[in-house]
Amino acid sequence: MALLHHVVVVYVFSFIVTYSLAYDAEGSYCDFSSGIVSGGPVSTNIAHLLAGLIPKFEQGATFVESSYGKGKNLVYGLAQCRGDVDQRNCLGCIHDAAQEIQSSCTNLADARIWYDFCFIRYSQEQFYSKVDTSNGVLIGNQENVTDVKSFSTDLGKLFDKINADAIKPASGGFATGVKDISKFDTLYGMAQCTKDLSSLSCAQCLNTAIQNFQDFCSGRKGCRVMYSTCTIRYELYPFIFPTGSQKTPSESLTKVVVHY
């Protein structure tokens, strides 16, 4: 199944990744059919919902489901940090994401924002425990490997193990893996589901994400697929904490925001 045959590309551009202490959004999705009145009850409840996330992450949370309001003004929210990220970076990411999502999706009741270290989502529809691959962000290294066939085989073997580990109940929906693919090159991978998903639902989300390896990601030296309920990533450099917490190489990337 070629997923990219069915996507609407909102924007595509290239940019250079540079290291910064600030947390920059990888992408966002705003449902423009979910318009609300500025300063109205739903808008106010969203603000309260997001403000309430910060104390929970200050206390050490890495995943939060929350709601605020009543009746037709009720808003549901979810926030999660990447499974390997330390508390300082988790909290910093959630803090920035909670601010940015409101400015990116002003006066809208359905929004998601993806960062490298965290993800936040809110909606007036109850979305907990439901697989959602309808909207996402795909980011790929513009440089390609020399032997696509061999690389794809190694990548498939690595993610067979990573995904199998990620869906185990004890994993919390997060797993990483490393594979030496030549004398000089090592492949690093990661998979994560939101913690509200069952093992079966996590597997379903990751299987959908992995299909992008044959489409958007094919032959790329690095790629990230970020959906509302799961994320996968691979690189030819370490990006997992703590070894990947230092400065990452500058690289030319292509980003695509998709909506099905």
N, C-alpha and C positions, 0 to 999 in steps of 0.2 A: 504494500500500500504506500503510494507516494504522497505523503501528507502535503507537501508544498504545492501540489496541483490544486489544492482546495483552499488556499489561504488568500486573504486580502493583505497585501503588503502596504502598511501604513507609511513607513518610511524606510529608506535604505541609505546608509552613508558610511563613510570610512573615517576613522579617527585614530590618533596615537594615544595609547595608554601610558600615563605617567603616574608615578607614585605620589600620593598625597595623604596627609593625615585626615583630611576630610573624607566623608563617606558620600560617594557619588552614586546616584541611581543608575542602574543598568537599563531600566525602562519602566513604563507605566501603562496601564490600560484604564481608560475612563469610559464608562457607558453613558453616551450622550443622550440616551433615551430615559435616563434616570434623573432628570433635572429636578431640583428642589429650590425653594425660596431662600435667598440669602438671609441669614439670621432667623429663619423659621425654626420650628420645633425639631425637624429632622436634622437640619444643619447644626443646631445646638447640641443635639444628642451625639452626632458624629464627633464634635469637638470634645465632649465629655468622655466619649468612648476612647479616643486616642490619648487624651490626657491621663486616663486611668491606666493605660498600659505601662507608663514609665515606672511608677512605684513597684509594680510587680516584677519588672525586669531588674530594678535596683535591688530587689530582694533575692535575685538569683534565678528567676524564671528564664527559661529558654524557649518556651512555647506557651501561648495564652489564647484561650477562647473567651470572648467576653461579649456582653450585649448591654445596651443602654436604651432606656425609654420604655414606653408602653403602647399597646394597641397599634394603630396605623403609623405611629412615629418610632416604632422599635427599630433599632439598628444592631446588626450582628457584626462582630469583628474577629479577626484572627491575626496573630503575629507570631513569627518564629525566626529564630536565629539558625545559622548553619551549625551543624552538629560538632564541628571541630573548633569553633571560634571561642576564645576566652570571654569572660564576663565583661571586661572593659570594652572590647570591640563589639560585643553583642549589644550592650547598653547604648554605646555611641551610635551604632547603626540604627537601632530602634528609635532613638531620640530624633535623629535626622529624618528617617523615613516617615515618622508620624507628622513632622512638620511639612515635608515635601509633598506628601500625598494630597494634602488639602489644597496646596497651591497648584499642583499639577491637575487636579480634578475638581476645580472650584464649582460649588453649587451642584454637585452630582452625588447621588446616594449610592452608586456602585463603582468602586475603584479598587485597583490593585497596584502595588509598586514593588519592583524587584531591585534589591541591592546585592552586591557580592556576598555580604555577610548576613542579610536578613530579608524578610518579606512581610508585608502588611497588606491586609485586605479588609474591606468592609462592604456591607450591602444590607438592604432591607429584606432580602430573601435569605432564609436559613439555608446555609450552604455546608454546614459541618458534615464531615464523613462522606461527602459526595465527590467522586472523581471529576476533575475539571481540567480538560486540556483544550478548552475552546479559545483561550487567549494566552499569549505567551511572548517571550523574547528569545530570539536565536542570535547568538554572537559567535562568529567564526574567524579564526586567524586567516588572513588573506594569503599567507604562504602555504604551499602544498608540499606534502611529502613526495619523495622521489619514486617510491614503490607503493602505489596505492593498494594493490591487491594484498601484499604482505602485511601492510599496516592495518588494513581493514580486518584481516584475520586475527592479528594480535589484539586489536581493539575489541573485537567480538568476544574473544576468550576472556579478556580482562573484565568486561562488563557482565559476562555470564556469571562470574563469581561475585562481582560487586552487587549486582541486583539481587542475587540469591541471598547474600548477607543482609542487604537492606530490608528485605521483606520478613526477616526473622523477628518475631515479637520482641526479643531481648535487645534488638539493635536500636529501637526507637526510630526506625525508618531511615537510618543513616548508615552509610558504609563507604569505605575508601579502599583503593587497591593500587598496587605498583607492579609493573612488569618490565623487565629488561628486554628490549626488542632488538638490540644490536650491541656491539662492543662499546659503543659510545652513547647510545640513546636509551632513555628510560621513559616509560609511559605512565602517567599518573592519572587516576580516575576517581570520581566521587559520584554518589547518588544519594538523594534525600527525598523523602516524602513528608508531607505535613503529618504531624503526629495524630491527627484525628482519623486518618485512614486506617482501615483494616489491612491485614497482610495481603488479602486478595485484591483490594482496591489499590494498594500501593503497587503491586505487581502490574496491574492493568495500566496505571499511569506511567510507570517506568517503561513498559513495553511500547507504549505510544511514543514516548520521548525518544527511545532508542531507534525508532524507525527513521529519525532525522539523520542518523549516521549514514544512511544510504542516499539521502537527499541533500539537504543543506550542508551537512558536515563532511560530505564525502571528500576524502583526500586532504582535508585541512589539518594543519599541525596542532590545532587546538580548537575546541568548540564547546559552547554552553547551550543547553536547551532548558529554558525556565518556564514552567507552567504554573498555574495557580495551586496545584496540589503536589507537584514534584519537580525536581531539578536533576539534571545530569551534567557532568563536565569532565573533559579530559584535556591534558596539556602535556607537552614534552619538557616541562620544568616543574619543580615542586611548588604546589600552591596550598597544600594542606598544612594547617597549624600543627606544631610550632615551626617546622622547617620552612613552610611556605609563607610565614608571616612577615618576612622581610621584603625588601623591594623586589617587585616582579619585573621581568624584562620588558622594555618598550616593544610594542608590536602593533602592526597595522591590522585593524579589525574591520569586519563588516557586521552591521547590526540590522536585524529585521524584526519588527513588531508585527505579530500575526493575530488575526481574528477570524474564527471559523463561523 
